[in-house]
Amino acid sequence: MVKKQDVGDDYLLVGEVKIGVLRHFVKLGRLLFPRYFFYAVFSTTLYLIYLLLFMQSLTQETVFITVFGAIVLAIFWMKQHAYGL
Protein backbone atom coordinates (compact mmCIF):
# COMPACT_ATOMS: atom_id res chain seq x y z
CA MET A 1 0.00 0.00 0.00
CA VAL A 2 1.25 3.46 -0.84
CA LYS A 3 0.46 6.95 0.34
CA LYS A 4 1.00 10.12 -1.65
CA GLN A 5 3.20 12.61 0.14
CA ASP A 6 1.81 16.07 0.82
CA VAL A 7 4.73 17.80 -0.89
CA GLY A 8 5.69 16.82 -4.42
CA ASP A 9 4.55 13.92 -6.55
CA ASP A 10 6.31 11.20 -4.57
CA TYR A 11 4.69 8.16 -3.02
CA LEU A 12 5.67 6.47 0.23
CA LEU A 13 5.41 2.75 0.92
CA VAL A 14 3.13 2.34 3.93
CA GLY A 15 2.87 -1.45 4.09
CA GLU A 16 3.23 -4.59 2.04
CA VAL A 17 0.23 -6.68 1.15
CA LYS A 18 0.78 -10.28 0.09
CA ILE A 19 -1.99 -11.06 -2.34
CA GLY A 20 -2.36 -13.53 -5.17
CA VAL A 21 0.82 -14.85 -6.64
CA LEU A 22 3.02 -12.49 -4.58
CA ARG A 23 2.51 -14.60 -1.44
CA HIS A 24 4.78 -17.20 -3.06
CA PHE A 25 7.73 -14.78 -3.14
CA VAL A 26 10.19 -13.44 -0.56
CA LYS A 27 11.63 -9.96 -0.87
CA LEU A 28 15.35 -9.54 -0.17
CA GLY A 29 16.29 -5.92 -0.63
CA ARG A 30 15.04 -5.00 -4.07
CA LEU A 31 14.90 -8.59 -5.35
CA LEU A 32 12.02 -11.06 -5.29
CA PHE A 33 12.78 -14.77 -4.96
CA PRO A 34 10.33 -17.65 -5.15
CA ARG A 35 9.77 -19.03 -1.65
CA TYR A 36 10.79 -22.54 -2.68
CA PHE A 37 14.14 -21.26 -3.99
CA PHE A 38 15.55 -21.21 -0.45
CA TYR A 39 14.31 -24.75 0.26
CA ALA A 40 15.83 -25.93 -3.01
CA VAL A 41 19.22 -24.33 -2.32
CA PHE A 42 19.32 -25.56 1.29
CA SER A 43 18.37 -29.15 0.44
CA THR A 44 20.78 -29.22 -2.53
CA THR A 45 23.63 -28.07 -0.28
CA LEU A 46 22.89 -30.75 2.32
CA TYR A 47 22.51 -33.40 -0.39
CA LEU A 48 25.90 -32.53 -1.91
CA ILE A 49 27.56 -32.51 1.52
CA TYR A 50 26.14 -35.98 2.17
CA LEU A 51 27.32 -37.29 -1.20
CA LEU A 52 30.80 -35.81 -0.92
CA LEU A 53 31.58 -36.34 2.77
CA PHE A 54 29.40 -39.05 4.27
CA MET A 55 28.65 -41.59 1.55
CA GLN A 56 31.41 -44.17 1.87
CA SER A 57 30.04 -47.17 0.00
CA LEU A 58 26.92 -48.31 -1.83
CA THR A 59 24.72 -50.10 0.64
CA GLN A 60 20.97 -50.45 0.67
CA GLU A 61 20.67 -47.51 3.06
CA THR A 62 22.89 -45.14 1.06
CA VAL A 63 21.06 -45.99 -2.17
CA PHE A 64 17.73 -45.24 -0.46
CA ILE A 65 19.01 -41.92 0.91
CA THR A 66 20.48 -40.97 -2.47
CA VAL A 67 17.28 -41.76 -4.39
CA PHE A 68 15.03 -40.13 -1.77
CA GLY A 69 17.23 -37.02 -1.72
CA ALA A 70 17.17 -36.78 -5.51
CA ILE A 71 13.35 -36.96 -5.49
CA VAL A 72 13.13 -34.23 -2.84
CA LEU A 73 15.50 -32.01 -4.84
CA ALA A 74 13.53 -32.54 -8.03
CA ILE A 75 10.29 -31.56 -6.27
CA PHE A 76 11.78 -28.40 -4.72
CA TRP A 77 13.46 -27.25 -7.96
CA MET A 78 10.34 -27.93 -10.06
CA LYS A 79 8.15 -26.18 -7.47
CA GLN A 80 10.30 -23.05 -7.38
CA HIS A 81 10.56 -23.10 -11.20
CA ALA A 82 6.75 -23.11 -11.39
CA TYR A 83 6.70 -19.74 -9.60
CA GLY A 84 9.45 -18.41 -11.83
CA LEU A 85 13.11 -17.72 -11.43
GUKELO-678669 format. One line per 2 residues: their letters; for each residue x, y, z negated of N, C-alpha, C, O, CB. Coordinates in steps of 0.02 Angstrom, whole numbers, plus 50000, padded with zeros to 5 digits. Glycine has a CB too. Layout:
# residues N
A> X Y Z X Y Z X Y Z X Y Z X Y Z ~ ...
# end
This chain:
# residues 85
MV> 50042 49942 50000 50000 50000 50000 50044 50061 50000 50097 50063 49967 49952 50000 49940 ~ 50023 50112 50037 50062 50173 50042 50020 50233 50021 49959 50231 50022 50089 50183 50113
KK> 50056 50285 50003 50023 50347 49983 50059 50404 50019 50120 50407 50019 50024 50357 49905 ~ 50020 50449 50048 50050 50506 50082 50072 50557 50031 50035 50575 49985 50000 50538 50132
QD> 50134 50580 50039 50160 50631 49993 50127 50698 50006 50105 50713 50062 50236 50636 50000 ~ 50123 50738 49953 50091 50803 49959 50129 50851 50005 50098 50891 50040 50084 50835 49890
VG> 50195 50846 50004 50236 50890 50045 50265 50850 50103 50295 50797 50092 50293 50922 50002 ~ 50257 50874 50163 50284 50841 50221 50239 50785 50247 50183 50775 50223 50353 50813 50205
DD> 50265 50750 50296 50227 50696 50327 50253 50627 50307 50244 50579 50343 50229 50703 50403 ~ 50286 50623 50251 50315 50560 50229 50265 50519 50189 50218 50546 50158 50378 50572 50187
YL> 50276 50454 50189 50235 50408 50151 50278 50372 50100 50337 50361 50111 50200 50357 50198 ~ 50248 50356 50044 50283 50323 49988 50252 50255 49976 50191 50249 49972 50281 50367 49924
LV> 50294 50205 49969 50270 50137 49954 50248 50134 49881 50288 50144 49836 50325 50084 49969 ~ 50184 50120 49871 50157 50117 49803 50159 50045 49777 50177 50035 49718 50084 50143 49803
GE> 50143 49997 49817 50143 49928 49796 50140 49881 49855 50118 49900 49909 50085 49913 49748 ~ 50163 49821 49845 50162 49771 49898 50101 49726 49889 50083 49707 49833 50226 49728 49899
VK> 50069 49711 49944 50011 49666 49943 50028 49607 49987 50042 49615 50046 49946 49703 49966 ~ 50025 49547 49958 50039 49486 49996 49973 49459 50023 49935 49427 49987 50075 49433 49951
IG> 49962 49472 50086 49901 49447 50117 49918 49407 50179 49970 49418 50210 49853 49505 50134 ~ 49874 49361 50197 49882 49324 50258 49948 49287 50262 49969 49255 50215 49875 49369 50317
VL> 49979 49294 50319 50041 49257 50332 50100 49285 50291 50150 49249 50283 50057 49259 50406 ~ 50096 49346 50267 50151 49376 50229 50164 49341 50162 50218 49348 50134 50138 49448 50217
RH> 50115 49304 50136 50126 49270 50072 50175 49212 50079 50199 49185 50029 50059 49244 50045 ~ 50192 49194 50141 50239 49140 50153 50311 49167 50162 50356 49129 50180 50219 49101 50215
FV> 50321 49230 50148 50386 49261 50157 50411 49292 50092 50371 49311 50049 50384 49315 50212 ~ 50477 49296 50085 50510 49328 50028 50550 49386 50055 50586 49380 50105 50555 49277 49988
KL> 50545 49443 50022 50582 49502 50043 50646 49508 50003 50645 49509 49942 50539 49566 50036 ~ 50702 49511 50039 50768 49523 50009 50796 49586 50040 50819 49585 50097 50816 49462 50019
GR> 50793 49640 50003 50815 49704 50031 50767 49725 50086 50707 49735 50075 50887 49700 50059 ~ 50793 49731 50147 50752 49750 50203 50734 49690 50247 50700 49698 50298 50788 49802 50245
LL> 50756 49630 50227 50745 49571 50268 50688 49528 50239 50678 49525 50179 50809 49529 50272 ~ 50653 49495 50284 50601 49447 50265 50625 49377 50283 50647 49366 50339 50533 49464 50299
FP> 50620 49331 50236 50639 49262 50248 50578 49217 50234 50541 49230 50187 50699 49241 50204 ~ 50569 49166 50275 50516 49117 50258 50531 49086 50190 50589 49071 50174 50510 49063 50312
RY> 50480 49075 50150 50488 49048 50082 50524 48981 50083 50566 48967 50039 50421 49042 50048 ~ 50509 48939 50131 50539 48873 50134 50612 48874 50156 50647 48823 50150 50501 48829 50181
FF> 50637 48931 50180 50707 48937 50199 50753 48923 50140 50804 48889 50147 50721 49006 50228 ~ 50736 48949 50082 50777 48940 50023 50777 48867 50000 50829 48840 49980 50753 48985 49966
YA> 50719 48834 50003 50716 48762 49987 50757 48722 50036 50792 48675 50016 50642 48738 49987 ~ 50754 48740 50099 50791 48703 50150 50867 48711 50140 50904 48662 50145 50772 48728 50220
VF> 50889 48772 50126 50961 48783 50116 50985 48748 50053 51038 48717 50053 50976 48859 50112 ~ 50947 48753 49999 50966 48722 49935 50970 48646 49942 51019 48616 49921 50916 48741 49880
ST> 50919 48615 49972 50919 48542 49978 50972 48519 50027 51001 48465 50018 50850 48518 50001 ~ 50986 48557 50079 51039 48539 50126 51107 48541 50092 51149 48497 50103 51039 48586 50187
TL> 51118 48592 50051 51181 48597 50014 51191 48537 49968 51245 48507 49966 51184 48662 49974 ~ 51139 48520 49930 51145 48463 49884 51154 48397 49922 51192 48354 49900 51083 48458 49840
YL> 51120 48390 49978 51126 48330 50019 51197 48322 50046 51226 48267 50043 51076 48333 50078 ~ 51226 48376 50070 51295 48374 50095 51345 48360 50040 51394 48323 50050 51313 48439 50131
IY> 51334 48389 49981 51378 48374 49924 51375 48300 49906 51426 48269 49893 51358 48417 49863 ~ 51314 48273 49906 51307 48201 49892 51344 48160 49944 51381 48114 49926 51232 48181 49890
LL> 51334 48175 50008 51366 48136 50060 51442 48140 50057 51477 48091 50067 51341 48158 50128 ~ 51468 48200 50044 51540 48210 50046 51576 48187 49982 51632 48163 49986 51555 48282 50058
LF> 51544 48195 49924 51579 48183 49862 51558 48119 49825 51599 48087 49794 51569 48241 49817 ~ 51495 48101 49829 51470 48047 49787 51455 47982 49822 51450 47930 49790 51409 48070 49753
MQ> 51448 47982 49887 51432 47921 49923 51497 47883 49937 51536 47903 49980 51393 47935 49989 ~ 51509 47829 49900 51571 47792 49907 51565 47734 49956 51611 47723 49996 51591 47765 49839
SL> 51510 47698 49955 51502 47641 50000 51428 47635 50019 51385 47666 49988 51528 47576 49967 ~ 51415 47595 50069 51346 47584 50091 51315 47527 50053 51326 47468 50068 51344 47571 50167
TQ> 51275 47545 50004 51236 47495 49968 51162 47509 49982 51146 47558 50016 51252 47497 49891 ~ 51119 47468 49956 51048 47478 49967 51025 47544 49937 50983 47579 49966 51009 47420 49936
ET> 51053 47562 49880 51033 47625 49847 51057 47686 49886 51018 47733 49895 51062 47627 49777 ~ 51119 47685 49910 51144 47743 49947 51109 47751 50014 51099 47807 50037 51220 47736 49958
VF> 51091 47696 50046 51053 47701 50109 50985 47731 50095 50962 47773 50133 51046 47631 50142 ~ 50952 47710 50041 50887 47738 50023 50891 47813 50010 50851 47852 50034 50858 47703 49961
IT> 50942 47833 49970 50951 47904 49955 50965 47944 50018 50939 47999 50026 51007 47913 49903 ~ 51007 47917 50062 51024 47951 50124 50963 47961 50169 50952 48015 50195 51078 47913 50161
VF> 50924 47908 50177 50864 47912 50220 50812 47958 50188 50783 48000 50223 50834 47842 50231 ~ 50800 47951 50123 50751 47993 50089 50772 48067 50092 50730 48110 50105 50744 47972 50015
GA> 50836 48081 50082 50862 48149 50086 50854 48178 50156 50836 48237 50163 50934 48151 50066 ~ 50866 48138 50207 50858 48161 50276 50786 48178 50291 50772 48226 50326 50884 48108 50325
IV> 50739 48138 50264 50668 48152 50275 50648 48217 50240 50612 48258 50269 50625 48094 50248 ~ 50671 48227 50179 50656 48289 50142 50684 48349 50180 50650 48400 50186 50686 48286 50070
LA> 50746 48344 50204 50775 48399 50242 50735 48415 50305 50723 48473 50321 50847 48383 50260 ~ 50715 48363 50340 50676 48373 50401 50611 48409 50386 50591 48454 50423 50662 48306 50436
IF> 50578 48390 50332 50515 48422 50314 50526 48495 50296 50489 48539 50320 50482 48386 50255 ~ 50576 48510 50255 50589 48580 50236 50608 48623 50297 50583 48679 50303 50645 48583 50184
WM> 50652 48597 50341 50673 48637 50398 50616 48646 50448 50610 48699 50479 50733 48605 50432 ~ 50574 48595 50457 50517 48604 50503 50466 48651 50473 50436 48691 50509 50484 48535 50518
KQ> 50456 48648 50407 50408 48691 50374 50430 48764 50378 50389 48808 50393 50399 48670 50300 ~ 50493 48779 50366 50515 48847 50369 50516 48871 50441 50506 48931 50454 50584 48855 50337
HA> 50529 48827 50489 50528 48845 50560 50457 48862 50582 50448 48904 50626 50556 48788 50603 ~ 50407 48831 50552 50337 48845 50570 50318 48916 50552 50276 48946 50585 50291 48795 50534
YG> 50350 48945 50500 50335 49013 50480 50383 49063 50513 50377 49123 50504 50338 49020 50404 ~ 50431 49037 50551 50473 49080 50592 50536 49104 50559 50534 49138 50508 50434 49137 50613
L> 50591 49086 50589 50655 49114 50572 50701 49101 50630 50759 49121 50629 50684 49084 50506
# end
